[in-house]
Amino acid sequence: MDGLDVGNGVMDPRMHKGLRRLIFFSQLLFWGWIVLPLVAGAEDGLAARYPGDVGLASDPAVLFYDGFESGDLSAWDEDQAGGDTTRVAVVEGKDAVLFGRYACRMTATRGKNDGGGLIKWLPSGQDHLHARFYVKFAEDAGYVHHFVHINGEARRWGSFGKAGLQPKGDDFFTTGIEPWFDWGKNPPPGRWNFYTYWPDMKPAPDGKYWGNSFHPEGGVIPRGEWICMEVRIDLNTPGQADGVQTLWQDGKQIGRFTGFRWRTTETLKANVFWLMSYVTERAFGHTDQHAEQHGVKANTRSHTVWFDSVVVATDYIGPVIKVGS
């Protein structure tokens, strides 16, 4: 497509950011606190104003926040596991949780299920939307089939079950932040990839419209450690191809792709956030093959990931800032 712009260092404009940071840091020094980003070199965002994410949920720019500290999934509109806690569960334990007491675990068990997902419908659709989440893949995690998505739909559920179909411009779009195995070239769980459905997408050789891929910079996704991922989608002006999608890892921009015509009407907005780990028999089969050919440690019977500190907002969020006295 036109206008691909990968990892060019262009960040979202932030007026007077340097001044705001100076004032903020001065206030922290006055009160005797030392505030440090969890990742050195990360770009500041909304989270920089709320060390430890305390109070972040109340920021006017935040549309949804779940650190799973309620101990349940009540903040979400749909649990696709239907309450099956072997698939999707709120869990405790130092190895499962990054912040606070609880996090969310998603597990797919080969021959029994494909994992699960949590859906949040945003009552006010947006032209510009950010989503940040922390994720940890199990140390023996294999490949996945699909992962976290942002959708736009003209009616509820209108962006689901659309595999192989081309959006018309007034019905739906979707983009997924997914680990890409590249047909076994990338070790499990893969490298980050945008998997995208939009009206100008290209058909596959079979004539169907499977998601088109866009590859950010960066290496193989680490296993056994927490990473902070953030995605931004900017919808286009109807009649123009000025839409954008951008990806950050640990507060550093790793991919920016331009030239999207997401929609043909202003009424279609970004209004769905889908936290998901979908692992099919096909994905397990690819894990089998890679493990046999390369001797890489990978679980071919189950696949587990953990999520923590999920935020959806209208502005850049950035990694959690930790606080020490």
N, C-alpha and C positions, 0 to 999 in steps of 0.2 A: 504494500500500500504506500501512498505518498506520505512523505514527511516523517519517516522514522527517525527518532532522535534518542539514541540509547546512551544513558549514562554521561550526558554532556555537562553535568555539573550545574544545570539550570535549576535553581530552587524556587519555591513559591515566594513571591515578593513579600517582605515583612517590613513595613514602614517603621522607621526609627527603632529597629530591633536592638541595635547596639546600645542606644540610650535606655531602653526598657531593661535590658539585661544589667546595665550598670546600676540603675536604681534598685532593681530587685536584689542584686548581690549586696548592695550597700545596706539594704534593710535587713538582710540575713545576718550580716556582720554585726549590725547594731543589736540584734536580739541574741547573738551568741551562737548561731547555728552555722554549721558547715554543710553546704549542699553540694553533692557530687553526682554527676550523671553516672548511670550504671555502665555506660559504654563511653570510653574516651572518644572525643571528636564528634559526638552526635550533635545533630542540629536541634536547637531548642524549639519547642512548640508549646502548646497549651500545658502539657505536663510540667514544664519548667516553673510554672506559677504555683504548682501544687505538689510539693515534695511528698514522695510516697503515694502520690495520687490522692491524698486526703483532700476532699472537697472538689475534686475534678468533676465528679458526676453532676455537680450543681452549676458548673460553668454554662453560660448561655449558649455557647457553641456546641455543647455536648448533647447529642440526641439520644444516646443509649450508653449505659455503662454497666458492666457486670464483672466483678472480681470474684464472683461465686461465694462471697462471704455470707450470703444468706443460708448457705448449706443446701440449697435446692436450685431448681431450674425455673422458678416461677417468673423470672424476668423475661423469659422467652415466650414467644407466641406458639411455637410448635416444636415438640420433641419428636423427631422422626423415628426414634427408637421405641416410641410408645411406652415409655417408662421402664424399658428393659435396662437395668443398671449394669448388665454385663456388656452392653454396647455403649451407652452414654451415662455417665454418673458424675456426681460431685464427690470428690475424694479428699482425704487428708494424708499427711505424711510428708516428711522433708524431701523425699525423692520425687514426690508428685506435685508439690506446691512451690511456687516461686515467691508469692507475696501473701501475707496473711495466713489463714488457717486452711483454706480450701482452694481447689482448682477443679477443672473439668477434665475427665478422662474419656477418650473415645477409643473403642477397641473393635476391630473386625476379627471374627473367628472363621477361618476357612471351613467351608462346608456347612456353616450354620447361619451366617449373616454377613452383610457388607459393611458393617460399622454403623455409623449414624450421623445425625446432623441436627442443628438447632437453628430455627428460623426466627428472625425478627423483622416484622413489617414496620416501616417507618411511616407514621400517619401523615407527616408532611414530607412529600417527595422533594428531592434536592437536585439542583443543577451542578453542584460541586459537593463531593462527599469524600470524607476520609474514614478509614477503618484501621484501627491498630489492635494487634493481638500478640500476645506472647505464646510461643509454641515450643514444645520439646518432643522430639521423636525418640522413641525407645532406642537403646543402644544397638538393638538388633533389627530395627525397623527395615522393612523392604519397601517396595514401590506402592504407590497409591494409584487409584483411577481418577478420582476428582477430589478437590480440596475446597478452600474457602472462596466464596463468591460474593460479588455485589451485582444485584439485578435491578432492572427497571421493568415495570409491567403496567399495562393499562388497566388490568383487572387482577384481583387476587388469584394467585396460583397461575397467572397467565405466562409466567416465565419458566415454569417447571414442565418437565416432560417434553422439551423442545429439541432433544438431540437429533441432529441431522437436518434441522429446518433453518431456513434463512429468515431473519427478522425482516419485517416490511417497513419498519420505521415508525409505526404508530402503535405497535403491539408489545414488543419487548426487546431487551438487549441483556446480555450477561457477560461478565468477565470473571475468570477464576484465577486466583493466585495459587499455582499448583507446582508440586515437584515434578519435573519432567525427566523421564528415564532415557529418552532418546534411543529407544530400541536397544537398550542394554549397554549403550556407550557410557552412560553416567552411572557411577556406583550408587546404590540405594542410600537415601531415598530419592536422589536425583538433584537437579539444579532448578532454581526458581524459573517460572514460566508463566506468562499470561495466556490463558486459554479463553478465547474471545468470540462471541457471537454478536455481529452488528450487520446492518443492511448491505454494506459493501464487502462482506467477507467473500473469500474465494471458495469455490466448490472443490471437493475431493475428486479423484479420478472416477469414483463410482457415481458421481453426479449429485451426491448428497452434500449437505453443508455441515460438516463437522467443525468444531471450534478451530479457529486459526491461532497459531502460536506466535508469541513475541518473547524473545529471550533477553532478559536483563543481563548485566554483568554479574560476576561473582562465581565462586567455586561451588563444589558439591555441598549441599546442605548438611551441616553437622548433625550427628546423632548424639543423644545423651546429654545435651546441654540446651539451655533456654536461649531463644533468639527472639528479638522484637521485630515484627513485620508490620509495615504500614503501607496501605494502598490509597491512592487518590484517583477519583474519576471526575473529569470535567466534561460535562455534556456540551454538545455543539449548539451553535445558533442554527435553528432550522434553515435549511437551504445552503448551509456552509459546512465544510469539513474541517472544523476547528476544534474538535474534541480531543481530549488528551487522557492518557492513563499513566500513572507514575508509581514506582515502587521504591520503598526504603527498607533497608535491613539494618537493624541496630542504629537507627538514626542517620544513616548515610544513604543518599540516593544512589540506587544501582540501575535504574532504568526509567526512561521517559520516552513515551511513544505518542506521536502527534498525528493529526490529519484524519481523525475519526469523524464519521457522520453517524452518530449513535441513533439519531431520531429525525423525523420529518415534522414533528409537531411539538410545541412547547409543553403540551399536557403530559408527555411522557417524561417521567422523572426517575432518578435513582431512589428506589423506595424499599429495597429488600437487602438485608444482610444475612448471609447464610454461612454459619460456622459448621464445617463439615469435614469428615474424614471417611471417604467412600472407597472401599477396597474390594474389588471384585475378584472372582476366580481368575479372570484374565490377568489382573495385576499380580496375584500370587504366582501365576504361571511364569510371568516374566521374572519375578524374584527367584523362582526355582532355577530358571535357565542361567541367570547371571551368577548365582551362587555356585552352580556346578562348573561353569566355565572359568570363573575367576577366583574361586575359593574365598569369596567375601562372606563374612558372617552376616547372616540374614535369617530371620524367623519366617519360615514358609507356612506356618500354621496359624499365626495370629499377627495382628499389627496394632500397635498402641501409640497414641499421641496424647499429650496433655496440653491444655490451653489455660491461660490465666490473663487477667486484666484486659478485658475486651472493651474497646471504646469505639463508638461511631460518632463523628462530629462533622461540623461544616468547615473546620480549619485544621491545619497541621497539628498533630498531637505530640509526636515525639516519644522517646523512651521515658520510662519512669525515672524520676530523680530520687535517689536515696538520701536519707538524712542521718547525720551523725552529730553528736554533740561535741 
